[in-house]
Amino acid sequence: MKHLCPRLLLLILCVTTLAIAQSTDATISGLVVDPSGRIIPDAEIVILNETTGIHYTNKTNGTGIYTVSILPPGQYRLQVSKIGFKTLIKPGIVLNVQSAVALNFTLPIGAASESITVEAGTSLLNTTDASVGTVVDRKLVSNIPLNGRSFQDLISLTPGVVTQSPQSGSTLGDNGDFSVNGQRTESNNYTIDGVTGNIASGDGYGGAGAATGGALGGATALGTTQSLISVDALQEFRVQTSTYSAEYGRSPGGQFSLVTRSGTKIFHGTLFDYLRNDFFDANDWFNDHYGKPISALRQNDFGGTFGGPMWIPGIYNGKNNTFFFVSYEGLRLTQPTAAAIQYVPDLFMRQQAAAAIQPILNAYPLPNGLDYGNSVSPNLAQFIAPFSLPSSIDSTSVRIDHTFGDHLSAFFRYGYTPSSTTSRPDFARLESSTNIQTYTLGLSSQFSTRFNNDWRLGYDRTASSNVGVVDNFGGATPVNLAAAMGAGSLSGSYPAIYLSIPGIGTSLFTAPNSTNFGRQWNLVDTFTMSAGRHELKFGVDYRHIISPLRPADPQILVEYLSPQSLLNNLADYPDVSRFIAATPVFNETALFAQDQWRVAPSVQLSLGIRWEVNPPPTEAHGHDAYTLRGSIGNPASLTVAPQGTPLWKTTWYNFAPRLGVAWTAHRQSGRETVVRSGGGVFFDNLNQIGALGYLGLGFRASQIYSGSSLPFTSAQLLFPVTTTAPYTSAVIYAFPSHLQQPYTLQWNTSVQQALGKMQTFTISYVGANGRRLVNMQELYLNSLNSNFNGVLYFPGGVTSSYQALQGQFQRSVSHGLQVLASYTWSHSLDFGSTSATLPLMRGNSDYDVRNSLQAGLSWDLPKVSTNRLADALLNGWGLDGRVIARSAFPIPLTGSAYVDPATGNETYSGLSFVANQPLYLHSSQYPGGRIINPQAFTIPPTGIQGDAPRNFVRGFGATQINFAARREFHLHDALALQFRAEAFNLLNHPNFGYVDPTYTDATFGQATQMLNRSLGTVASQYQQGGARSMQFALKLLF
């Protein structure tokens, strides 16, 4: 099986009649008849791209049907002609990414030299299939106020999309940013110009997150999307959320398709600068609560674009067939972080502790809040302080398009985005950098009026690094933390101190060092043929991922569980781990067949099937991961399988059928009604858990030196990583030999109503049931099999359920007004929202947001034509807005767990209710005016399951209005200057985020930070839910 994917790749390169799932081009099709309704064969179809002047030709077939595919998004004019009939011309046809537009024509009898221009424009109706989704076009992308100038915020305009839960505490490389129709956040698929955009790399600390297996979209060090494309170089994007056709797959969540801008036949460009300063901003609620001033904010986001025909005087003139587009965006940011409670050793502890550990304790910031030892006994104390740190992004994109005659075109795009950020995830300063380079090549050809092909090749390289520096933050005395723990001569070490004091809280102090990189190849190709009333596609999508794991070595985690152990320098849980680097390689192959069948003028069927093959990962140098043989239910039978044994057997029967129907029930122009329904099977992959195998036996070994003191000796730090029995120094990752890919059954029924020519309203019922979802069992088997200790087993057998009523109103630009608004009423249930969820019990999913209202609006104010003074003062204005309103996420409470001696399985027992206690306490002294009542719960006795359900308490909802006012000054011909003023969270409504779920913490049940600090994947300044922040911009357009 190792050689299967290379052979398939060779086959793909040799076979031309193949197609791909991620094509971004659009299609126009329709029926041409005479005034009596009889079909007209061989009618000439000419489609002109109005921005480049490139034209596409075709003819109607014997059934009067025409199909023109591989049309890049843009504005077109279509001409239909036939001898004996007048020529019809339809201008202003706007094609969006992956649009399938149906345009039927009735040709009047007359001379072909006579032409009639019919009404311009394109219907917003989807009359071709049952997919549910949203297109966000160039105008909305340009005008809507985007915090951080990153398009993430626009994705949630689509019904069924919610952000990651504030409780996730996610970090880059671990989880995704969105849950789509109840699917897990790492189950989304990004494409850009038809090739994969899932190019994020892992952080290299020693974990194998979703990014390791190619499950996350590329992101900058700040978590923003400029690494995929700057919004200034983005033409538009499309989000598909349910029952999309067999062309699309790889994951069952959202399909996010991005298209970059191309040059046109006229030179165009922009120069811009977006500025922020804390002088114009409101203070964070917690800063005010703790009496702290606003942190410094300085932002300078600058750059420009330039595009047009390729023309080099005296050397090359490509005005009619070669076009270029270049964009650059630079960000220089001093980013504020609001105050939050952290725990540090109090002064008494620092003075009385053993001499060997005093330098470490003094490296913590000095306490400035509540002292839990009351200054008479050693303990922890609070440290509360805001701070600001620098970040930067440099995003460059170059695209060249060339047309070779009427039937062949090509493009090449190069993107390069280095970025860096400085943060304090605990107390040390963490300097992180991410560099992403992307190369995309596309070739589109039309063999005849019936056959065309679209070929894409993508390659990307990512590199990341993290360096922890202990400085004098908060009055700390800097120390080489690694040296203080005995690893001073080991340059790649990762030292960490963990304080966990029951009744108070936890404190982690680290100084990580890591580097990582990754590479991907993605080969895709589109072949389309028309046959009578059928449009047929056959395709393949092959992706080759090289995702190294380069953990810091050694990693030292020293835990102190009481003030006394810290005082005496006697660690309760001193853990030293050694690592050997590995390079997992993933190969993904998908084939599909799709039939778009025009059953009747008002009915279309979309029929398809997709076949996906995702073998377990192998190692680039032959050092494959280990797994187990035997039965987990009988621990005595377990043995280590020989190296080279696949982690699980490849399944060859992952067939995913798709079916959709679209019926235009009412066909009166401007009052059309379209009824759509469909369903299908959508597979996910197992890459993320497969990568974990390369952190187990043979790649990692750990030693616990209970009761030992710092610093460690060289012998304690430099033990070997072995693969000999007993295997008690390694955690073993084990998988069923017949582990199968997770999948989701999806279905929907929707009704779309045209409200005139420019508006539609759609209401949909959407359902999704997950099957064979991955879960994890944590086992401690030493008492049942002396060869093993910790085993993490992934049986993959849990389910999920999502039901929703979704509505969307969409208005194209008319009288200057454009609107996109959505509402979702839903319920999401599962047994675990991530593979490592505890407890494993059915309940509300982590992403269960019952109500969500999202809206975006852009309005060019009407002109006032009274006099020159009024024209100078009142004309050229525009208003743009963004509304976010949703109900609360669940809070997964953290209680107790125990190990079942009969099975070795760690079981979460949770919390139990206390009778006659209110679930919440309300008071103005609490953040948000409410906390979860700690008196309402108790820890159940060991071995007894608590009666508190999973995810039944809620955090806080969110409400935010972003607003922009702009004025455009016409300077000369196409030269204009635009001024923008933007306010994020205009009303400064406090939105609370993370709620402490740990029952033994002093802050249990309380919100401890605002919503904008809850998603570790995105810089807090650019998330929803922060205090009001103003942004001012100048933009020169030419």
N, C-alpha and C positions, 0 to 999 in steps of 0.2 A: 504493500500500500504506500510505502514511502515514495515510490517513483510514479505514483498515479498522477499527481497534480502536474509535475513537469511534462508528462506525456500529454495530459489534457491541454496544457499551454501550447505545446507544439501543434496539437490538432487545431487549436483555435487560430493560430497564426497561418495555418495552411487552408483553412476553410473560410470562404468569404460570405457564405449565406448564413450569417449569424446576427443576433440582435441583443441589445443590452437593456437592463432595467432602468438605468438612470438617465436616459436621453432627456435633454432639456429643451429640445426643439418642439415647435408647434406644428399642427396639422390643420389644413382647411380641406373640407370635403363637402360634397353636396350633390344635388340632382338637378339636371337641366332638362326642361320640357318646353313644348310649344303651347300656344294659348289653349289648345284643346286638351292638354294634359298628357300628350304622347311624348315619349322620351326622345331626346335628340342625341344620337351618337356622334362622336368625332367633333364635338364642339371645341374650339380652341380656348384654352384657359391660360391667361398671362397674369402673373402676380408680380407686382413691382414693390420692392422695398423703398419706401419714400425717403429714407434717410441716407441710403447708400447708392441708390440707383440700380441695384442689382435686380434682375428679373428672373422668374422661374416659370417654365412653361409645362403644359400638360394638355391632355385631351380627355373628353368623356369617353367611357367605354361603351360596349354594346348595350348596357342597361341604362345609359344616360348618367352614370355616376362618375364623378372625378374625385381624385384624392391627390393633394400636394403635401408632401411631408418635408421633414428636416428644414423647416423655416425658423430661423432665429427669432427670438422675441423682438417685437418692434411694430412699426406702423406700416401698413401695406395698402396698395390699391389693386383691385382685381378686375380684370376685363374678360368678358365672355363673348365670343363671336362665332358665327356660322353663316355660310353663304345662304341667302334667302331669309335671313333674320337680321333685325337690328342689333347692333352691338350694345351690350350693357356694361357700364362701368360703375363699380362701387368703391369709393375712396374711404379713407379713414378707418380701415380695419385694424384694430389694435390686437395683436397677438401677445399673450403672456406666456410665461414659461410653462411648457407642457400643455398648452391649450389645445383642445380639439374642437374646432369651430365648424358648425354646420351651416352652410349658406346655399340655399336652393334658389334657382333662377327660372323665370318664365320669359323666353325670348319672344318679343313681338315680331310679327311678320313684316319684312321690309328689306331694304338694302343694308348690307353689312357696313357700308360707309356711313350710315346714319348711326349716331351713338346717343345713348340715353344714360345720364348719370343718376343713379338711384341714391337713396338716403345713405349718408355716411354713418359710420359707427359699427360697433360690434355688440351683440347681446351679451349680457352677463350670465345667461342661462347655461347650465350644463345639461345638454340633451343627448349625451353619448354614453355615459356609464354611471355607476352607483357610488363612485368615490365621494368621500366627504373631505373638504379641504378649503383652503383660502389662498388667494394670490394677493400679495402686497406689491403694488407697482412702484415704478420709479418716483412718481410725484409724491406718493405718501411717504416713501422712504426719505425723500429730500426734505419734506416739510414737517413731519411729526417730530416734536421734541424728543430726542433720543438721549437718555442719560449715558454718558460715556461714548456717544456716537457708535454704539454697538447694536446690531440688529436683534439681539436676544429679546429685547422688550417687545418687538413687533410679533414675535412668534406666538406670544400668549394672546394675541388678538383672535386667534383661531379657537372656535368652540372645542371644549374637551381638553384643553392644554392648561396645566397648572405648573407652577414652579416647584422646585425641590422643597421639601418640608423645611421650615426653620429649625426643626429638631435634628436635622441630618448632621449638622456640624461638618459638612463635607469639605474635603480639600481636593485640589486639582489632581485629577487622575483616579479618584476613588468613585465618584458618582457623577451622573449627568445633571443637567440643570432643569429638565422638564419631565413631567409624567404626562403621557398622552393617552387619554381614554383608559386610565387605570393601569397602564403598563409600567414596568419598572423604569427608572430614570436612565439606566444604561442601555435601554432597548430602542434607541432612536438612530436614524441613519441620515447623515448629512452627505450631500453631493454638491460639487461646485463645477460648473461647466461639464457635467456628465460623469465626472470621476469622483472617487470617494473624498469626503471631507472629514471622515473619522480618523484624524491623524494625530490626536493628542498622544503624548508619551507619558509614561509613568514617572513618578518623582524620584525613583531610585533609592528610597530610604530602606527598602527591604520588603516592601509590600508589593503585591501584584494586583493593582486595581483594574477597573474597567478599561482604562486607557491602554494597559498592557496588551489586551486582546483586540485593540482597534475598535472599541465600542463608543468612544467619545469624540465629538467634534473638536477640531483643532482650536486651541485657545492661547492667548498671550499669557505672559506671567501674571497679568492682572485679571485673567479669566475672561477677557473680552474677545470679540470675534474678528479683530483686525488681522489675525493670523490666517484666517480664511480669506477675507477680503474687506477692505475699507468700505464704508457705506458710500463713499463718493465714487467708487468703482463698481458698485452693485447696481445692476440693471433692475432686477426684481427677484423675488423668491416666492416659492409655492410651498405650502404646508399641506400634506395629505395625512389624514388621521384615521380613516376607516375604509375598509373594503376596497383599497386601491387595486388596480389590475395586476396581472401576473408579471408585468414588467418590473414591478417594484417589490423589494423584499429585503433580505439580510437581517431584518429585525421586525418585530410586530408593533412597534410604537410609531412615532411620527416619521414621515419621510420629508426631509427638509431639502428642497432643491434650489440652489442658488445659481444665478446667471450673471456673469460679469459684463460690463459695458464694452462696446466696440466703437471704433472710430466711424465717422460718417464722411460724406462727400464734402462737407464744409468744416473748416477748422473751428473747434470750440474748446473752451477751457474755463477753469475757475481757479481762484486763489482765495484761501480762507484762513481765518484765525478765530478760535473760540477761547474765551478767557473766563476764568473764575477767580474769585478772591473771597476769603471768609468775611471780609467787611460787609458783603451783601447778604450773608447767610444767617440763618437762625442757628442757635446753639442746640446741640443734642439734648434730649430730655434727661438722660442720665448725667450729663455734665451739669445741667442745672440742678438736678436732684442732689448731687454730691458737692455743689458749690464750686465747680471747676469752670474755668473760662473756655471759650470755644478754641478748638485746635486750629493751627495754621493751615490754610488751604491756598495753594497757588497752582493754577492750571493754565498751560499754554498749549492748545491743540491746533496745529497749523499744518498747512500743506496746500496741495493743488492738483488739478487734473489738466490734461491736454490731449486732444485727439483730433484726427482728421485723416485726409488722404496722405499716403506716403509719396512725398515729392521732394527729390533732392536735385536742385537745378544743375543741369549738365550731366547728371549721373543717372537718375532714375525718375520716371514719371509714372506713378501708379494711381493717378487720380481716379481712374474708373474701376480699379480692381484690387488695390492694396490700401488697407486702412490700419491705423495704429491708435492705441489708447494707453496713456501712461497716467498713473496716479501715485501720489506720495502723501502720507499722513505721519506727522511727528507729534508725539505727546511728551511734554515735560510736566510732571505732576508732583507736588508736595501734598501727600494724602493724609488727611486727619483720621484719627481713630479715637472714638469717645471713651470716656472713663468707664471702667467696669471693676467689680470686686475681684481681686486676686489675693492669694494667700502666700505669705512669706514668713520665715522664722522671726519671732519677736526679738527684741533687744536682749532680754534675759537669756533666751536660748543661745544667741550668738556668743554671749559672754561666758556661759557655763559649759558649753559643748566641748568635747574632746578636741585637743589641739589639731589633730589630723583633719578634722572636718570643718573647723572654723573658717578656713579660706573659702570653702564652698558656701557656707551659710552667709558669709559677708558678701558674696557675689550676687545675692538677691538684693533687690531694691529695699530701701529702708521702709519700715511700716509707717503708714500715715493715717490709719483707720483703727477700727476696733481691735483691741488686744484681747484674745481669748484666754490668755494667762493672767490678765489683770495686773501685769507688771510684777507679779510675785512668784510666778511659776513658769517654767519654760513651755511655750506653746506656739501656735501660729497667730498671726495678726493680719489685718487687712492692709492691702496696698491698692490705692485708687488713684489713677492718673491718666489723663489723656496725653496723646503724643501725635507727632506728624513725621512721616518718612517719605523719601523720594521714590518715584517710579518713572519709567520711560518706555515708549514704543516708537519704532520706526518701521512703517509698513509701506512697501513698494510693490507695485504691480505693473507689468508691461504686457500688453496683448497686441498681436499682429494678426490681421485677417487678410486672406488673399483669395481671389476668385480666378480659377483657370477656365475661362470660357463660361458657357451656360450650364455645364453639368458637373463641375468639380470645384470644390472650395476647401480651404484649409485654414486653421488658426493655430497659433501657439501662444501660450500665456506662461509667464514666469512671475512668481511671487516670493518675496523675501521679507520676513518680519522678525527682526531681533527685538526682544523686550526684556525688561528687568523690573523688579520691584523689591522693596525692602519692607519687612514686616516684623512684628513681634508676636508670633503665635503663643509664646509664653513670656520669657523675660529677656532672652538673648536676642540680638538683632539677626534676622535671617535675610540674607542677600540671595535672591533667586533670579535666575535668568532662563529664558526660553528662546531658542532660535528655530524658526520653521522656514524651510524652502520648499516650494512646490513648482512642478513642471507639468504642463498639460499640453498635449498635442491632439488636434482633431482633424479628421478628414471626412468630408461629406461628398457623396457622388450620386448622380442620377443616371442609371443605366438605360432606362427607357421610361415611357409614360407609366409603366406599371411597377418598376423596380427601382429602389434606391437603397443606399447604404450609408451608415454613419458610424465611424470608427473613432475611438478615443483611447488615449494612453496617458496615465497619470503616474507620476513618481514624486515622492516627497521624502524629505529628510528632516528629522527633528533632533534637537539637542537641548538638554536642560541641566542645570546645576543648582545646588543649594549649599550655602556656606553660613554656618552659625558663628556669630561673634559675641562674646560676653564683653559688654562695655560698662560704662558707669551710669547707666540709666537708673533714675530714681535714687541716686546716692550710693549705688553699688560700688564695691571695690572689685575691679576686673580681675579675673583669674583664668588661667588656662584650665578649663574644666576637665579636659581629657587627661592632662598631666596630674591634676589633683586626684583623679581616680586611678592613676597608675598607668595610663596609656599615652603618656607624653611623647614617646618615640614612634607611635603608630599614627601616621599621617591620615589614614582613612577612617579613623574611629568615629563613633557616634555615641557620645556620653549623654546620659539622662538621669536626673534625680526626680523621684516621684514621691510626694508626700500625700498621704491619705489618712486624715484624722476623722474618725466617726463623730458625727454631730457638728462638724465644721465644714469640711469640704476637701478638695484635692488640689494639688499644685504640681505642675510638671515644669521642669527646668532642663532644657536641652541645648546642645550646640551641634546640630547635625552637619554632616559633610557628605555630599553625594553628587554624582554625575550620572547622566543617562543619555541614551540616544535611541533612535528608531528609524526604520526605513520601510517604505511600502511601495509596491507596484500594483497598479490596477489597470487591467486591460478590459475594455468594453467595446461593443460593436453593435450597430443597429442595421438590420436588414428588414425592409418592409416591401410587401407586394400587395397589389390590389387585384381582386378576382371577382368580377361581377359586383355583388352587393357586400362582398367581404373585403376587409383590410386585414391582412395576416402579418404577424411578426413572429420571428423565431430568434432566440437570443442566448447569450452567455454573459456572465460576469465573473471574472477571475481576479482574486486579490491575494497577494503574497505579502505577508507581514513579518518583518524581522524586529523583534521587540526585546532587546537585552534587559537583563536584570543585573544591576551592578550595585548591590547593597553596600553600605558602609561596613567596614570590617576592622575590628570587632564592634559590636553594638553592646553597650553596657547600660543596663537599667537597674537602678538600685532603689528599692521601695522601702519606705519607713512608714509603719502603720500606727505609731504612737509617738507622743512627744518624748517619752523616755528612751525609746530606741534611737531616736535622732540625737538626743542629748549625749548618749553613750557611744554613738557611732557603731551601733550593732544593727546591721540591716536585717529587716524581716524577710526580704525577698530579693537578694542580689543575683541578678541574672546576666550572664555573659554569653553572647551568641557569636559564633564564627560563621562566615559565609564564603561560598565559592561562587563566582560569577557564572551565569548561564545565559544562553541566547535562544529563547524559545522561538520557533518559527511556525506560523499559522498559514494554512492554505485553504481558501474558501472558493468554491465553485458553485455557480447556479446556472441552470438552463431554464428557458421558459418558451412557451408557445402561447400566442394570443390571437384571438379572432374578434374583430369589431364588425358585427354583422348588422347591416341595415335591413331589418326584417320588413319594414314598411316605412313610408315617409315620416311617420310619427313614432316609430318604435325602433330602438336599437338594443341589441344584446352584446354584452361584453363577456366573452368566454375565454378562460385561460387556465393554464396549469404551470406550476413552477416546481423545479426539482433542485433541491439544495443538498450539497455534500460538504460537511465540515468535519474532517478527521481530527483526532486529538493532536496537540502540538508535538513537534519533534524538536531536537536541539541541533543547532547549526553545526556543531562539531562532534556530533554523535553521542554526547553525554545525556542520554534521555533520562527523564524522571522515573522514579520508582513508584510502584503502587503495591497493593496487597493481593494475595490470593487467599481464598477461604471465605468463610461466612462471618459477617459482622455480628450476626445473631449468636454465633458460637465462637467467642474470642479465642478459645484454645486451639482452634483450627487455623488461625491466621499465620501466614508466613509472608515474607517479602518476595514479590515476583522478580525474576531476573531482569536486569537492566536491559532495555530495549522492548520490554513488553508494553504494548500501547496502554495508555491510561484507561481507555475504554475502546471497545470495538466500533469501528466506523459503521454508521447506519446508512444504507443505500436506498432506503424507501421513503425518504422525506419528500413526498409529493404533496403540493399545496394547490388544490383546485380553487378557482375563483369564478364567480358568476355575478353579473350585474345586468340590470335592465333599466332603461330610461324610456318613459312614455310621455310624449307631449300631448297631454289630455285636452288642452285648449290652445288653439294655434292663432288666435287673433293677435295681430302685431301690437305689442305693448301691453297685452293682457294674457300672455302665455302662462300656462300652468304645466309644470313638468313633475311627474311622479317617478321616483327612482327607488330601487330596492336592490339589495345584493348581500352577498356573504362570501366567506372564504376562510382558508386556513393560512396562518402566517407563522413561520418558524423563527426562532431565535437561535443563537449559537451558544457554545459552551467555552468560548475562548478564555473568559475571565477565570473560571475555576480551573481550567487546564493549566494556566500559567502558574497557579499556586503550587502545582507539583514540583516546580523548579525552586521552591523555597523549603522543601522538605528533605527527606533522607538523601544523603549524598551531596547536598548543597547548603545545609545548615546544621549546626550542632549547638546545643546549649548546655551550660552548666549552672547549677544553682548552688551558691555557697552560703547556706543559711547561717545567720549569726556572725558572719565575717565582718571585718571592718575595712574601711577605705584607708589607704589606697590598695588596689589589688596588686599582686605580684605578676611578673611576666608569665610564670607557669600557669597562673589562673586565667590569663588572658589569651595565651597562644596555644591552646590545645588543638589537636587536629580534628578535621571533619572526616569521620569514618563511616563506612557502610557495613561494618561487621556487627554481629549480634553480641550482646543485646543492643536494641536500638533505642534505648531509653533517653539518650541525649538529643534525639531528633523528634520533631513533630512530623507525623506521616500523613500525607494527604492521600486519601483512598477514594475510589470510585467504583460503582458497580461495573462489571465487565460489559454489561449490555445497557449502559447509560444511554438514553435517547435524548434528542434535542427537544427543548421546550417548544411549545407552540400555543397559539391563541386562535380560538374560533371567534370570528367577528361577523357582525351582521348590522344592517341599518335599513331604515325606510325613511324617505324624506319627500317633502313636497316643496317645490320652489315656485314662487309666484312672481311674475313680472309686475312691477308697479310703474308702468310707463316704459319708455325706452331706456332709461338710465338707472333704474332702481330694481332691486329684487329683495324678497324676503324668503328665507328658507327655514323650515322647521323639520327637525330630524329626531327619530328615535335611534339610539346607537347602543349596541350591546357588544360585550367582549368577555369571553371566558378563557382564562389561562389554564393550560394543562401541562403536566410534567415539569412544573417550575422547579428550579434548583433550590434546595434547602441544605442546611448543614447540621450534622450531628457532631457534638464535641464529646469525645470518649476518653476516659482514663482507665486503661486496661491493665495496669501493672499487677493488680491483685488477681487478675483472671488469666494473664499470659505474661510471664516475667520478661519476655523479649521486648515488650512494648510499654510505652507510657501514654503519651498523648497521640490520639488519632482524630483527624478531622475527616469526616465521611460525608459525601455528597450524593444522597440517593436520588434526588430530583423527582419528587412525587407529589408536590403540593399544587393547589389550584388557586385561582382568583376569579372574581366576578365583578363586572362593571356594567351599570345600566344608567342611561342618561337621556334627558330631553334637551336638545340643543337648538338654539335659534340664532340666525344671523341676518342682519340687514346690511346691504351693500349698495352704495350709490357711487357710480362713476362721476367724474368731474362734469358738472352741469351747472351753469350760471356761477362757476367758480367754487362750487361746494362739492367736496368729496367726503364720504362717511363710510366707515367700516366698524360695525358693532356686533358683539356676540354675547349670548347669555347661555350658561350651562347649569342645569339642575341635575345632580348626579349622586350616585352612591357607589363607592368602591370598597370591596371586601376581599380579603385574602388571608392566608395562613402565615404569611411573612412577606414583607415588602422588599427584602434583600435576601441574598443567599445565606447570610449569617444571622438572620433574625432570631432573637429569643424574646418572648416565648413563641413556640410554634403552635399557635392556636388561631382559630378562625375569628376574625373581628374586622373592624374598620381598618382599611389599609392606611399606611402612613401618608398617602396622597389623597385621602378622602375629604375633598372640599365640596360641600353640598351645593353651594351657590357661588357663581362667579360671573361678574359683569365686566366686560372689557370693551373699550371703544376708542377709536381714533378719528379725528376730524381735521380737515384742512379747508379753509375758506379764503378765497381771494375776494376781498370786499369789492363791491361794484364801483365803477368809476363815477365820479361826479363831474359833470360837464357844465359848469356855470361860468367860471371865469378863470383867468390864469392863476390868480392867487389861490382859489379853491383847489385848482388842479395841483398846485405845488404842495399844498398842505394836506389834502385829503386823499389823493389818488396814490395807488401803488401799495396799499396796505393789505396785509393778510393776517389771519388769526388761525392758530393751530392748537389742538388740544389732545390730551390722552387721559382717559379715565380708567382707573383700576379700582374695583370693589369686589371683595370676596369674603366668604365666611371663613371660619377658623379651621386650621389643621388639627388633627388629633395629637395628644401628648402620650407617647409610649413610656409609661412609668417604669422605673427601675427598682426592683425589690431584691429578693434573695434567690439563690440557686443552690442546688445540692447535687451530689453525684450518687446515682443509684448503684449500690454495691453489687446488685445482681447482674447488671448489664454494663456498668461503667459509663453509662450515658449521663451527661450533665443535664439536669432538668431544671427549668426555671419555675420556681414556685410563686414568684410575684408578691403581691400584697393582698391582704384581706381587709374587708370593710369593718369599721367600728360602728355599731348601731347608734342611731339617734344623733348622728353628727352630720352637719351640712357638708356638701361636697366642695363648695367654694365659700370663701370669706371675702366680704366686700368692705373696702375702706379706702379713703383718699390717700392714706399713707403707703399703699401698695402700688407698685408700677402698674399702670393700666386700671387701677382701682379694684383689683381682684387677684386673689391667689387661690391655689388648690389647698384645701384645708389639710394640714398634716395630721390633725387629730382624727380625721375620717378613716385613717388606714393604720394597719399594724403589720409587722413581719410575721408570717405564719410559722408555726413550728417546723423544724427540719423534717422533710419527707412529706409534708402536707401541702397540697396545691391551694394557693390563695383563691378567694372567690371574686376578686376584682377582675372584670373582663379586660381584654386587650383593647387599647386605644379608645377608651370610652370617655375620657375627659378631653377637653378642648383648650387650645391656646387662645389667641386673639385673631380676629379678622383684620382685614387691611382695607384702607380707603385712601386713595391718592389721586390728585388731579395735577397733571403737568400741563403747562400753558406756554405758548409762544406768541409773540407779536413780531411781525416783520414789515419792513418797508423797503421797497425797491425803487431806486432812483435811476431813471433812464439817462445815460450820459451821452451816448452817440451810437446810432445804428444798433448793433447787437451788444454794445457795451453797457453794462449796468452794474450798480453797486447795491448790495442788499445788506441791511442792518437787521440783526435779530436780537431779541431779548427773550430769554427762556427762564421759566421758573419750574423747578421740580418739587413736587409737593407744595403747590401754590398756597394752600391754606394752612401749611405747617401742622397738619393733623398727625399726632403721635401714633405711630404704628409699632407695636411691641412684637418682638420676635421670640427668640429662644426662651423657653421656660425650663427651669432646672427640674429634671425628672427623677433625680436620685433621692430616695427617701431618707437616707442618712445625712444629707447635706443640710446645713443651716438655712440655705436659701431654697429648700425644696418647695416646688409649686409656684415660685415667683419668676416673673420675667426678669432676666438679668441683662438684656441688651435690646436695642431696637432691631426692627426687621432687617435693616440694611446691613447688619453685621452677621446675619444668620447663615448666609450661603458662602462657604469658604472658597467656592470656585470663582467668585467675582469680587473685585475690589469694592469695599463698602461704599465708597463715594458714588459708585455707578450702579448700585442695587436699588430696587424699590424699597420704600419704607424709611428713608432717612429724614432728617430735618430739612426744612426748605433750603434750597440751594439755587442761586441765580447764575445764569451763564449769558454772556454777551458775545456777539460774533459780528464780524464783517466778512462779506463774501463779494469778490469781484467776479462777474460773469462776462465772458467774451466769446 
